[in-house]
């Protein structure tokens, strides 16, 4: 405090916030690229759904191969983007508690896709493997719910992040219920769109 003026505002040293530009992989151009990749991922999901819907009208073997390639690419790209989102949130908000649910979500999503490729479309009638597949999906729902709670606890977050958090919480709970898995998938599509908006917003703010 100023010794000559006892009523002056105390002088304290301000701590500068971490600049996103100072961290590797988080420049504005890279964040925009992540946003466009998120759009590719979202469009890929829609293409995969379209290929599944066209199964009765075209050569099934060719559609199965195309669907497997698209869906596998989407899963890997989605896993990468989720890891980059975690990196962004840690840099931007010093977010804590994201590592385990993010890593678990990535592992389970890749495992579920690998099982789908191995078992095919008739996985639900494959006996013990069907039970194992449902168990993996339920665990994935738990990881998604856990991630949503972790996102909700990020301090000083904004509306898009809170929306993303609630989408993960609700979709995770639906996946755990098993009977609402289809609705959970639709909510995750919305979550991908919200992630797209987050990447573009952060890119704009780092200019």
URHUUR-V954459 format. One record per backbone hydrogen bond with DSSP energy under -0.5 kcal/mol. NH is the residue of the N-H (numbers start at 1). CO is the residue of the C=O. If there is no record, write none. Layout:
nh=NH co=CO
nh=NH co=CO
This chain:
nh=8 co=5
nh=12 co=10
nh=14 co=12
nh=16 co=14
nh=22 co=19
nh=23 co=20
nh=26 co=23
nh=31 co=27
nh=32 co=28
nh=33 co=29
nh=34 co=30
nh=35 co=31
nh=36 co=32
nh=37 co=33
nh=38 co=34
nh=39 co=35
nh=40 co=36
nh=41 co=37
nh=42 co=38
nh=43 co=39
nh=44 co=40
nh=45 co=41
nh=46 co=42
nh=47 co=43
nh=48 co=44
nh=49 co=45
nh=50 co=46
nh=51 co=47
nh=52 co=48
nh=53 co=49
nh=54 co=50
nh=55 co=52
nh=56 co=53
nh=57 co=54
nh=58 co=54
nh=63 co=59
nh=64 co=60
nh=65 co=61
nh=66 co=62
nh=67 co=63
nh=68 co=64
nh=69 co=65
nh=70 co=66
nh=71 co=67
nh=72 co=68
nh=73 co=69
nh=74 co=70
nh=75 co=71
nh=76 co=72
nh=77 co=73
nh=78 co=74
nh=79 co=75
nh=80 co=76
nh=81 co=77
nh=82 co=78
nh=83 co=79
nh=84 co=80
nh=85 co=81
nh=86 co=82
nh=87 co=83
nh=88 co=84
nh=89 co=85
nh=90 co=86
nh=91 co=87
nh=92 co=88
nh=93 co=89
nh=94 co=90
nh=95 co=89
nh=102 co=98
nh=103 co=99
nh=104 co=100
nh=105 co=101
nh=106 co=102
nh=107 co=103
nh=108 co=104
nh=109 co=105
nh=110 co=106
nh=111 co=107
nh=112 co=108
nh=113 co=109
nh=114 co=110
nh=115 co=111
nh=116 co=112
nh=117 co=113
nh=118 co=114
nh=119 co=115
nh=120 co=116
nh=123 co=120
nh=125 co=122
nh=126 co=123
nh=129 co=126
nh=130 co=127
nh=131 co=127
nh=132 co=128
nh=133 co=129
nh=134 co=130
nh=135 co=131
nh=136 co=132
nh=137 co=133
nh=138 co=134
nh=139 co=135
nh=140 co=136
nh=141 co=137
nh=142 co=138
nh=143 co=139
nh=144 co=140
nh=145 co=141
nh=146 co=142
nh=147 co=143
nh=148 co=144
nh=149 co=145
nh=150 co=146
nh=151 co=147
nh=152 co=148
nh=153 co=149
nh=154 co=151
nh=157 co=154
nh=162 co=158
nh=163 co=159
nh=164 co=160
nh=165 co=161
nh=166 co=162
nh=167 co=163
nh=168 co=164
nh=169 co=165
nh=170 co=166
nh=171 co=167
nh=172 co=168
nh=173 co=169
nh=174 co=170
nh=175 co=171
nh=176 co=172
nh=177 co=173
nh=178 co=174
nh=178 co=175
nh=179 co=177
nh=180 co=174
nh=181 co=178
nh=184 co=180
nh=185 co=181
nh=186 co=182
nh=187 co=183
nh=188 co=184
nh=189 co=185
nh=190 co=186
nh=191 co=187
nh=192 co=188
nh=193 co=189
nh=194 co=190
nh=195 co=191
nh=196 co=192
nh=197 co=193
nh=198 co=194
nh=199 co=195
nh=200 co=196
nh=201 co=197
nh=202 co=198
nh=203 co=199
nh=204 co=200
nh=205 co=201
nh=206 co=202
nh=207 co=204
